[in-house]
Amino acid sequence: METTQRPADRGQGSVTATDLDAALESAYAHARAWLGTLPDRRVPPRVGVDAVAEELGRALPDGPTDPAAVVVDQLVAACEPGLTAMPSGRFFGFVVGGTHPAALAADWLVSAWDQNAVLRQVTPAVAAVEEVAGRWLLELLGLPAGSSVGFATGATTANVVGLAAGRDAVLRRAGWDVERGLAGGPRVRVVAGAERHASVDLALRYLGLGLPETVDVDDQGRVRPDALRRALAEGRRGEPTLVVLQAGNIHSGDSDPFAECVPLAHDAGAWVHVDGAFGLWAAAAPGLRHLTAGVELADSWATDAHKTLNVPYDCGVAVVRDAEAARTSMAVHGAYLVQDVVGDPQERVLELSRRARGVPVWAVLRSLGRDGVAELVERLCVRARQLAEGAARLDGAEVLNDVVLTQVCVAFGDDGRTRRVVERLLEEGTTWMTGSVWHGRAVLRISVSNFSTTEGDVARSLDALARAVAAAG
Ligand SMILES: *Cc1c(COP(=O)(O)O)cnc(C)c1O
């Protein structure tokens, strides 16, 4: 390694090798200590925001402090009691993955390398890593080779990318260039399932499209093809239309019937976008692939790597079949940008400046391989079924969904009792599951997304759930 540190460079803002080593070694020791607590740690934090803020010190310090001894130690001392064991194998809230070791290690390097992953020719190493990871993702998820793959902050912004490319493409087909704005142009119709994720509505709002027209769904929250057919028939011929489908309903885990729905939408001239934040990963597992049959027919897809693939936050993936459409919607042009004719990373996502968040994706794919990813997704599904079977045996319990992937919804009698079970469970802290409402009923929702969840974690969580049920009366 070359070193450029000369004594004459020392001054405010300079860093010695000793300072740097001390800071990194301290962070490493603290990270190991934190990860070491996870197998037995209670999931909830012990203190709230105010207590942590008090420890951090509310006043801005006047002068500098040694990075290792004070910043890292003080940060950890203040934060440790306020950390939630989200990477614990007993965290089943929201849809939250853990962190695979290869991904965590790669993520540390991303920070150390500090490459702004915008322009291919300026940061060739990370552009190459992301291109390889992107091709592997398309292959694993069964999506068309040659699609644009962008590493976004999450499925929310990946939904924005796919829907922006779709909006602009359907407007272009109707003879309208979005650079003129939306006002004065043709209206864009948006049709989506009644149980779409809230982030789809958010994406549509960002894009100036407003709330979608909703299509009826079945008992598992899947779009009914006949209802979609009727909704599409109400449109004018040639009307610019987006259809938003879903792989992975957050309550049932099930996916829309793409093989029927996508051709219907295409017959009506629509662009089809799929929100597949976690459910698209069924396509990577031979035993679960039937859930997403036909998904590859769509035009754009959003998924997360920070959920099922277990890379650290934040990492989503925006895929657009027509790479040129993504480029037209996302690209920034500037005389000072060193642009590559084959296309730059900044032409696939919203951000201009961005960390190389595809690197941890490459690392986990390289570590697991095709079979390892399939096994990961199938194991999450097995754990979900074990939790569902165990929960179903508890007093008054009723599993409301068909457990086809990673999601389980359980009611414990009337809504009041179900809510008491959720409260008691969260107070006790062995495990963390989400209280929600599905099809008009209060439910306890379990989402299995962490690669490290063991049968032991399942057993301990079910014991805790049994105690909560007994305590709820
Ligand atoms: C989590 C999720 C999202 C949003 O993803 P973020 O990564 O939180 O931005 C969108 N759709 C579905 C189905 C999800 O589960």
The ligand as a Tripos MOL2 file, in Angstrom:
@<TRIPOS>MOLECULE
LIG
   15    15     1     0     0
SMALL
NO_CHARGES

@<TRIPOS>ATOM
      1 C1        -41.3310   -3.4540    2.3730 C.3       1 LIG1
      2 C2        -42.2270   -3.3440    1.2050 C.ar      1 LIG1
      3 C3        -42.1980   -2.2090    0.3840 C.ar      1 LIG1
      4 C4        -41.3630   -1.0030    0.6960 C.3       1 LIG1
      5 O1        -40.0150   -1.3250    0.6800 O.3       1 LIG1
      6 P1        -38.9100   -0.4340    1.4000 P.3       1 LIG1
      7 O2        -37.6920   -1.2470    1.2430 O.co2     1 LIG1
      8 O3        -39.3570   -0.2880    2.8300 O.co2     1 LIG1
      9 O4        -38.8420    0.8710    0.7080 O.co2     1 LIG1
     10 C5        -42.9990   -2.1990   -0.7420 C.ar      1 LIG1
     11 N1        -43.8040   -3.2480   -1.0200 N.ar      1 LIG1
     12 C6        -43.8680   -4.3410   -0.2350 C.ar      1 LIG1
     13 C7        -44.7840   -5.4580   -0.6250 C.3       1 LIG1
     14 C8        -43.0900   -4.4310    0.9090 C.ar      1 LIG1
     15 O5        -43.1330   -5.5230    1.6750 O.3       1 LIG1
@<TRIPOS>BOND
     1     1     2 1
     2     2     3 ar
     3     2    14 ar
     4     3     4 1
     5     3    10 ar
     6     4     5 1
     7     5     6 1
     8     6     7 2
     9     6     8 1
    10     6     9 1
    11    10    11 ar
    12    11    12 ar
    13    12    13 1
    14    12    14 ar
    15    14    15 1
@<TRIPOS>SUBSTRUCTURE
     1 LIG1         1 GROUP 0 **** ****
